[in-house]
């Protein structure tokens, strides 16, 4: 699945829904990854939209 790039503006306001820490993009895996090492959940990016559902997050 190809992903549409996430804008820097969107990335600056998106936080992890679990711990409210900023996220970073993992381009190879098409994930937004929580920057908090204790949490470190990965959230899939589908068609340029981050899926921030805790039930679908990857550890």
VEXLO-150463 format. One line per field, with one value per atom (N, C-alpha, C): atom name; chain; x, y, z; residue in one letter. Coordinates in steps of 0.02 Angstrom, whole numbers, padded with zeros to 5 digits, always signed. Each point is the difference from the previous one (the first is absolute). Layout:
BEGIN
dolum = [CA|...]
nudren = [A|...]
east = [X|...]
north = [Y|...]
up = [Z|...]
lumvex = [A|...]
***
This chain:
BEGIN
dolum = [N|CA|C|N|CA|C|N|CA|C|N|CA|C|N|CA|C|N|CA|C|N|CA|C|N|CA|C|N|CA|C|N|CA|C|N|CA|C|N|CA|C|N|CA|C|N|CA|C|N|CA|C|N|CA|C|N|CA|C|N|CA|C|N|CA|C|N|CA|C|N|CA|C|N|CA|C|N|CA|C|N|CA|C|N|CA|C|N|CA|C|N|CA|C|N|CA|C|N|CA|C|N|CA|C|N|CA|C|N|CA|C|N|CA|C|N|CA|C|N|CA|C|N|CA|C|N|CA|C|N|CA|C|N|CA|C|N|CA|C|N|CA|C|N|CA|C|N|CA|C|N|CA|C|N|CA|C|N|CA|C|N|CA|C|N|CA|C|N|CA|C|N|CA|C|N|CA|C|N|CA|C|N|CA|C|N|CA|C|N|CA|C|N|CA|C|N|CA|C|N|CA|C|N|CA|C]
nudren = [A|A|A|A|A|A|A|A|A|A|A|A|A|A|A|A|A|A|A|A|A|A|A|A|A|A|A|A|A|A|A|A|A|A|A|A|A|A|A|A|A|A|A|A|A|A|A|A|A|A|A|A|A|A|A|A|A|A|A|A|A|A|A|A|A|A|A|A|A|A|A|A|A|A|A|A|A|A|A|A|A|A|A|A|A|A|A|A|A|A|A|A|A|A|A|A|A|A|A|A|A|A|A|A|A|A|A|A|A|A|A|A|A|A|A|A|A|A|A|A|A|A|A|A|A|A|A|A|A|A|A|A|A|A|A|A|A|A|A|A|A|A|A|A|A|A|A|A|A|A|A|A|A|A|A|A|A|A|A|A|A|A|A|A|A|A|A|A|A|A|A|A|A|A|A|A|A]
east = [+00043|-00043|+00045|-00012|+00040|-00030|+00044|-00024|+00012|-00045|+00008|+00039|+00049|+00040|-00042|+00018|-00033|+00035|-00038|+00029|+00033|+00050|+00031|-00049|-00049|-00050|-00041|-00021|-00037|+00043|+00061|+00045|+00014|-00001|+00013|-00056|-00061|-00056|-00023|+00022|-00021|+00041|-00034|+00033|-00028|+00036|-00022|-00064|-00052|-00063|+00004|+00054|+00007|+00036|+00059|+00041|+00008|-00027|+00000|+00070|+00045|+00067|+00002|+00044|+00007|+00016|-00013|+00014|+00049|+00033|+00047|-00022|+00020|-00018|+00053|-00022|+00042|-00022|+00035|-00020|+00000|+00051|+00005|-00059|-00024|-00056|-00067|-00001|-00061|-00037|+00038|-00028|+00018|-00044|+00018|+00017|+00059|+00024|+00005|-00028|+00003|+00073|+00020|+00069|+00015|-00051|+00010|+00022|+00060|+00027|-00042|-00034|-00042|-00064|-00022|-00061|+00018|+00034|+00027|-00050|-00063|-00050|+00009|-00018|+00003|-00070|-00015|-00066|+00006|-00039|+00003|-00023|+00030|-00021|-00034|-00065|-00038|-00020|+00024|-00017|+00013|+00055|+00020|-00034|-00042|-00036|+00025|+00025|+00022|-00060|+00004|-00054|+00021|-00028|+00021|-00047|-00019|-00042|+00044|-00008|+00042|-00007|-00060|-00012|+00038|+00018|+00035|+00074|+00024|+00071|+00044|+00062|+00050|+00051|+00022|+00051|+00069]
north = [-00059|+00059|+00061|+00045|+00062|+00049|+00042|+00049|+00070|+00044|+00070|+00032|+00042|+00030|+00040|-00005|+00039|+00067|+00053|+00067|+00013|+00043|+00018|+00033|+00036|+00031|-00052|-00053|-00053|-00037|-00015|-00035|+00040|+00065|+00042|-00001|-00021|+00000|-00070|-00051|-00068|-00027|-00030|-00031|-00071|-00040|-00068|+00004|-00037|+00003|-00034|-00038|-00034|+00044|+00025|+00037|+00074|+00022|+00070|+00028|-00044|+00019|+00009|+00042|+00011|-00066|-00001|-00059|+00018|-00051|+00008|-00047|+00016|-00041|-00054|-00062|-00054|-00014|+00029|-00003|-00071|-00039|-00069|-00043|+00009|-00040|+00034|+00062|+00041|+00005|+00020|+00007|+00067|+00023|+00053|-00036|+00014|-00036|+00049|-00021|+00041|+00007|+00061|+00015|-00021|-00017|-00021|-00073|-00015|-00068|-00048|+00024|-00044|-00020|+00041|-00013|-00031|+00039|-00022|-00035|+00020|-00029|+00027|-00041|+00020|+00004|+00054|+00011|+00003|-00042|-00005|+00065|+00013|+00057|-00030|+00014|-00026|+00057|-00001|+00051|+00071|+00007|+00065|+00021|-00045|+00016|-00046|+00029|-00041|-00032|-00066|-00036|-00004|+00045|+00006|-00038|-00060|-00043|-00046|+00002|-00039|-00075|-00022|-00071|-00025|+00045|-00018|+00016|+00026|+00019|-00061|+00008|-00054|+00015|-00051|+00009|-00011]
up = [+00000|+00000|+00000|-00046|-00001|+00050|+00027|+00048|-00027|+00016|-00016|+00056|-00016|+00054|+00049|+00062|+00052|+00005|+00001|+00001|+00068|+00000|+00064|+00049|-00027|+00043|+00037|-00035|+00032|+00051|-00019|+00045|+00064|-00005|+00059|+00051|-00020|+00047|+00021|-00037|+00016|+00059|+00048|+00057|+00009|+00036|+00016|+00041|-00019|+00037|+00069|+00013|+00064|+00051|-00019|+00049|-00017|-00055|-00021|-00015|-00021|-00021|-00075|-00024|-00073|-00035|-00064|-00041|-00055|-00027|-00056|-00055|-00061|-00058|-00012|-00007|-00024|-00072|-00048|-00070|-00026|+00018|-00026|+00021|+00060|+00025|-00008|-00025|-00007|+00066|+00052|+00067|+00030|+00044|+00047|+00064|+00027|+00059|+00059|+00056|+00061|+00021|+00018|+00019|+00072|+00039|+00069|+00000|+00023|-00001|+00041|+00052|+00041|-00037|-00047|-00038|-00067|-00042|-00065|-00046|+00003|-00045|-00071|-00048|-00070|-00028|-00035|-00029|-00076|-00033|-00073|-00033|-00057|-00042|-00061|-00008|-00056|-00045|-00061|-00050|+00027|+00036|+00026|+00064|+00028|+00062|+00056|+00055|+00056|+00035|+00011|+00034|+00074|+00040|+00070|+00047|-00021|+00041|+00041|+00065|+00045|-00015|-00016|-00014|-00062|-00045|-00061|+00002|+00056|+00007|+00003|-00023|+00002|+00054|+00034|+00052|-00030]
lumvex = [X|X|X|X|X|X|X|X|X|X|X|X|X|X|X|X|X|X|X|X|X|X|X|X|X|X|X|X|X|X|X|X|X|X|X|X|X|X|X|X|X|X|X|X|X|X|X|X|X|X|X|X|X|X|X|X|X|X|X|X|X|X|X|X|X|X|X|X|X|X|X|X|X|X|X|X|X|X|X|X|X|X|X|X|X|X|X|X|X|X|X|X|X|X|X|X|X|X|X|X|X|X|X|X|X|X|X|X|X|X|X|X|X|X|X|X|X|X|X|X|X|X|X|X|X|X|X|X|X|X|X|X|X|X|X|X|X|X|X|X|X|X|X|X|X|X|X|X|X|X|X|X|X|X|X|X|X|X|X|X|X|X|X|X|X|X|X|X|X|X|X|X|X|X|X|X|X]
***
